[in-house]
Amino acid sequence: MTRPKCEEHVAPLSNAPSARATRCLQGIMDVAHKQNPIELRGFGRFQVHYRAACTGHNPRTGDMLQMPARAVPAFPVVKAF
C-alpha cells in the first residue's frame, strides 16, 4: 500500500481530515528516521536498518561501483499477526 492510499484509508476510520492523517504518518516516519523504533503491540515495529558500504557491479557494462552506506526503513511484523 502506498502512503497516499494509506492516508485515504486511515482518515475516514479516525473521523479526521486527510491532512491530520498525513501529519500523523509523517510524525511516525520522523521519529523512526531519528533511529527510535516505534513498536505497535500486536502489530509490528517501525525501525531503521543500516546497510554497510559495499562494492557492486553494473550488469550491463561490468564496471565496478562503490555503493555508499545508507539507512533503510523496515517494518517487522509480530509473529502473532
N, C-alpha and C positions, 0 to 999 in steps of 0.2 A: 504494500500500500504506500502510495506516495504521500508526502507531507500535506499537500493541499487536500487530498482526499481524506486523510486522517482528520484534518481540521473541519472539513464539511461534515464528517461523521460525528465528531465529538461535540460540536456546537449545539445541535438540537438535543442531544442526550443530557447536556448540562444546563439547558434552558439559558444559554448565554449567547451573546452575539459572536459571530465568527472572529471578530477582532480579539475578543478575550481568549478564545481558544488558541488563536495564533500566538498571543503573548504567553500563554501557559506553556505551549510546546517549545517556544523559543527559550523560555526560562529553564526548562528541563535540559535543553541542549547546552545552554550557557554553563549550568552547574556541572554537567558531565564533561564539558570541554576543559574545565579547570581541574581535571583529574579527580573529581569527587564522584564515586559511584553512587547512583541513585537506585535504591532497592525498593521494589513494589512487592510486598509479601504476597506470595501465592501466584505471582505473575512472572516476574523476571527482574533483571538488573541492567540499567544503562551504565556502561563503563567505557573507558578508553584503553585500547591495546596499542602497544608500540611495536613498530616493525623496525628492525635494525637496517642500517645501510647495507646494500649488497651489490654485487656485480651481476648484470643480466646481459642479454644479447638481443639485438634486433633480428627477428626471424627472417625478415625479408633480405637484409644486407649482410647479416652475420657480424656486424660491428658490436663490440663490447661497450656496454653502457654502465655508468655508475649511478645507481638509484639511491637517493638520499633517505635517511631515516625519517619516519613520519608516524603520526598518531592516527589511528583509525577508530571509528565508533564501533561498539559491539553491544549486543543485547542477548545475553544468555538467558534462556527460558528456564524456569524452575522445573524440576523433574516431575512434580505432581500435576503439572498443567497439561 
